Amino acid sequence: MPLVFRPTSHSRMSVELEHFCPEQLCDVAIFDLLHRHARVDGQDIEWGDLFTITQDGNRDSVRLEGDFSHVHGIAAGMMTGTIVVDGSVGRHAAQGMGGGRLEIRENAGDFLAAQLTGGVVFVRGNAGNNVAAALAGRRTGMVGGVVIVLGNVGHLAGARMRRGLLAIGKNTGEGLGLELHAGTIVVAADIGAHPLIGMRRGSLIALKSMADQNIPVTFRRGTQWCPQTLGLIRSHIIRCIGEDDSKHALGNEPFWCGPWMHWHGDVLAGGRGEIFCACDS
């Protein structure tokens, strides 16, 4: 049963958390948790002034109930365990996360899963800018794990991503996969302007018809075919979030059988990346 956090007020002050992950929480007495400190609009405030904390049986996970959209850094650096949020979260959730599972029932802020190295991040709503991307001044973004957002994402999702899987159930902002090094991005709806600039390797799977997408001019048109490996990607998504959510966001199995139009690029960065774009039925 989980360790449960609830906000104590409707204050919108910005709360910066550190070490908010199961391995840093579940073996600590509630009294000690209440006396930990967070940065709140530049001041040190005890957790007990921000949250109520209860224990529901033996602790094996963490649950957040309420609006945490002004709380930043949830699950940053997390390596094991599970955090479920019955609400929204702020910036930098799951930043540098290396294992475990973070599930957000509503929305997430900017830099969700930035520089993720492992684990599963699942958002049922929307996410902000720089999902699974690199932090400012860093050469690489996400290097492992799975990030699935059923709604929309903002600009620069997957920027400088090196490995892992990013799946987006609706639309993206501009600059998707900027300077993508490797890894796989799946987009079920519209892709924003200027995607995949400087793409070196990796794959984009665009589930809408190629007539509805703006293929970058620096990509060469390949052939139309039905690669079986794409079905394995869909199966991996199902293992992470279940059949029902996968159908809702990413279509049924027959659709994934193709055919797909294959594109190669960015030719200005070596041309070793690829786009699989759904063909008109």
Secondary structure, DSSP 4 states (H G I P E B T S, - for coil): -EEEEEESS-----EE-SS-SHHHHTTS-HHHHHT-EEEETTEEEEGGGTEEEEE-SS-SEEEEES-BTTEE-TTTT--SSEEEEES-B-TTTTTT--SSEEEESS-B-TTTTTT--SSEEEESS-B-SSTT-PPTT-S---EEEEEEESS---TTTTTT--EEEEEESS---TTTTTT--S-EEEESS---SSTTTT--S-EEEEEEEGGGS---TTSEEEEEE--THHHHHHHHHHHHH-HHHHHHHH--HHHHT--EEEEEE-GGGTS-EEEEEEPP-
